[in-house]
Amino acid sequence: SVMVAQESRSVCQDVELVPYVNALRRAALLAPQLTGVPALSHGFLLKFLRARDFDVELALKLLLNYECWRVDSPDISSCLSPQSVLGLLREDYHAVLPQRDHSGSRVLVYRIGQWNPKDWSAIQVFRVSLMTSEVIAMETQTQRRGIKVIFDLQGWCLGHALQVTPSLARKISSVLADSFPLKVRGIHLLNVPLFFRPVFSMIRPFLPDKIRQRIHMHGADYTDSLADFFSAPVLPPEYGGEGPSIREACQDWTNQLLRSEGLLQRVARQSSESIKTRVSVCVSHL
């Protein structure tokens, strides 16, 4: 009976959301920037509405930015195959931790030291982030509660810094700020080295104040300060927690990405179709 009640509540909530979805769809169909965009389904539009707390105007702006970003970044958005970066993933570079934090946010970890810039370009590395974002953006709770990201910068070197151009820095900041349907609730930087600061200074000016205020620098002695934001069961032991090891978490998420190959290929195809039917108008002025 509890499950029936929960399902009934879910159905009622879904019915209540229909007017918002219909309003966003009507606005999207009138936008010349979205000519040729094949996916305006209920679930697709809900991602943008939840990311902007059901403000239809802001959700439309986010949708326009998302489509424009994909069209302007075909080197990233049109190739979303986990197989193409499997070697990097198997270096335990990236994980989505199995347990959400106290607020229900997904917690992502990136271990820069596992990225060899001689083997993998910054574009390929960025694709990993985009693939993960597309997968978790399908989760209703993540749409509602957003994400928090831990960047472990131990091992960052000049070779990494040289790969991040001003153009790529703008693309990264756009995804963090206003071009992807996920709420970024926190960014935590660990082991920040000297070579990272010029890169951060390129990204920072493009970030809105609310995102800047959610950036936390933890340094090399980070276990106590991380514990102020994440409970022990959430974090791996390597970061002072009691959850599964970071290696296990990375392997589990790699497997999840591989299982999501079909979904990611559909997203990439939609991106390619948008690029083919692109119109000259974009939304850089929004």
SVG drawing of the C-alpha trace seen along z (x, -y; Angstrom):
<svg xmlns="http://www.w3.org/2000/svg" viewBox="-3 -40 58 42">
<polyline fill="none" stroke="black" stroke-width="0.4" points="0.0,0.0 3.0,-2.3 4.2,-1.7 0.8,-2.4 0.5,-5.7 4.0,-6.7 3.1,-5.9 -0.2,-7.9 1.7,-10.9 4.1,-10.6 1.3,-10.5 -0.4,-13.5 2.9,-15.5 3.4,-14.5 -0.1,-15.8 0.6,-19.0 3.8,-19.5 2.0,-19.1 1.1,-22.8 4.8,-23.8 6.0,-21.2 3.4,-22.3 4.3,-26.0 8.0,-25.3 7.3,-23.1 5.2,-25.9 8.0,-28.5 10.6,-26.1 8.7,-25.4 8.6,-29.2 12.3,-29.6 14.2,-29.7 17.4,-28.5 15.7,-25.2 14.7,-24.5 15.6,-20.8 15.9,-19.9 14.3,-16.4 13.8,-15.9 11.1,-17.9 9.6,-15.1 8.0,-15.4 11.0,-13.9 13.5,-16.0 11.8,-19.3 11.4,-18.4 15.2,-18.3 15.4,-22.0 12.3,-23.0 13.7,-21.3 17.1,-22.8 15.5,-26.3 12.8,-25.5 10.0,-25.6 10.6,-29.1 9.6,-28.6 11.4,-31.6 14.7,-30.6 14.2,-27.0 13.8,-28.1 17.0,-30.2 18.8,-27.1 17.5,-24.9 18.6,-27.4 22.0,-27.6 22.3,-23.8 21.5,-23.4 23.7,-26.2 26.6,-24.8 26.2,-21.4 26.1,-23.0 29.2,-25.1 31.1,-22.2 30.8,-19.3 34.2,-18.0 32.8,-17.2 29.1,-16.7 29.0,-14.5 31.2,-11.8 29.8,-10.4 31.1,-6.9 32.5,-5.5 34.5,-3.0 36.4,-5.9 37.9,-6.9 37.8,-3.5 41.6,-3.5 41.3,-6.7 38.3,-5.5 40.2,-2.3 42.9,-4.4 40.4,-5.2 40.1,-8.8 36.5,-9.4 33.6,-8.2 30.1,-9.1 30.0,-8.0 27.3,-5.4 25.7,-7.3 24.2,-10.8 25.1,-13.5 22.8,-14.7 20.9,-17.0 20.3,-14.3 23.0,-15.6 25.1,-13.3 28.8,-13.5 31.3,-13.3 35.0,-12.8 37.7,-13.6 41.3,-12.5 43.5,-14.6 46.7,-12.7 45.2,-9.7 45.0,-11.7 48.2,-11.4 48.1,-14.5 50.4,-12.7 47.8,-10.0 44.5,-11.9 43.6,-15.4 41.7,-17.8 38.8,-17.5 38.6,-13.7 38.8,-14.3 36.0,-16.8 33.9,-14.3 34.0,-12.1 32.3,-14.9 29.7,-15.4 28.9,-11.7 28.4,-11.5 26.3,-14.6 24.0,-13.3 23.5,-10.0 22.8,-11.4 20.6,-14.2 18.2,-11.4 17.7,-10.8 14.7,-12.6 16.4,-13.0 19.5,-14.5 17.4,-16.9 15.9,-18.0 18.9,-18.0 21.8,-18.7 25.4,-17.7 28.6,-18.4 32.0,-17.8 35.3,-17.0 38.4,-17.7 41.5,-16.1 44.3,-18.0 47.2,-16.0 49.5,-15.3 48.4,-18.4 51.4,-19.6 52.4,-22.0 51.3,-19.4 47.8,-19.5 47.7,-23.3 48.9,-23.7 46.0,-21.6 43.4,-24.0 43.0,-26.8 40.9,-29.9 38.4,-28.5 38.1,-25.3 38.0,-27.2 34.9,-29.1 33.2,-25.8 33.9,-24.3 32.5,-27.4 29.5,-27.5 28.6,-23.9 29.1,-24.7 27.1,-28.0 24.2,-28.1 24.4,-25.5 23.5,-22.2 20.4,-21.1 22.0,-20.2 22.2,-22.3 25.8,-22.6 25.6,-22.8 29.3,-22.7 32.8,-22.5 35.6,-21.2 39.2,-21.5 41.8,-19.4 45.6,-19.5 45.6,-22.8 49.0,-23.2 50.7,-26.3 50.3,-25.3 46.5,-25.2 46.0,-28.8 46.4,-30.3 43.8,-27.8 41.4,-28.7 41.9,-32.4 40.7,-31.7 37.6,-29.9 36.6,-32.0 35.6,-35.2 33.0,-33.3 31.3,-31.9 28.3,-33.7 28.6,-34.8 26.4,-32.0 28.8,-29.4 31.9,-31.2 30.5,-31.2 30.1,-27.4 33.8,-26.8 35.8,-25.6 39.6,-25.2 40.7,-22.5 44.5,-22.3 46.5,-19.2 45.2,-18.6 41.6,-18.2 40.1,-15.4 38.7,-17.6 37.4,-20.3 35.8,-17.9 34.0,-16.3 32.3,-19.6 30.5,-19.1 30.2,-15.3 29.3,-12.6 31.7,-9.6 29.4,-7.1 29.5,-9.2 33.2,-9.6 35.8,-6.8 38.4,-6.0 41.0,-7.8 39.2,-11.0 38.5,-10.4 35.2,-8.6 33.8,-5.1 32.3,-4.4 33.6,-2.0 37.2,-2.6 37.8,-5.1 39.0,-2.4 35.8,-0.4 33.7,-3.5 35.6,-4.3 35.2,-0.8 31.5,-0.7 30.9,-4.1 32.9,-3.0 30.6,0.0 27.6,-2.2 28.8,-4.4 29.4,-1.3 25.8,-0.2 24.7,-3.7 26.3,-3.5 23.0,-3.3 21.6,-6.4 24.7,-8.4 24.8,-7.4 21.2,-8.7 22.2,-12.0 25.2,-12.3 23.0,-11.6 20.5,-14.3 23.4,-16.7 24.6,-15.8 21.1,-16.4 21.0,-19.8 24.3,-20.7 23.1,-19.7 20.0,-21.9 21.7,-24.8 20.5,-28.3 22.7,-31.3 20.9,-32.7 22.4,-31.7 21.9,-32.8 25.2,-34.2 23.4,-37.5 21.1,-35.8"/>
</svg>
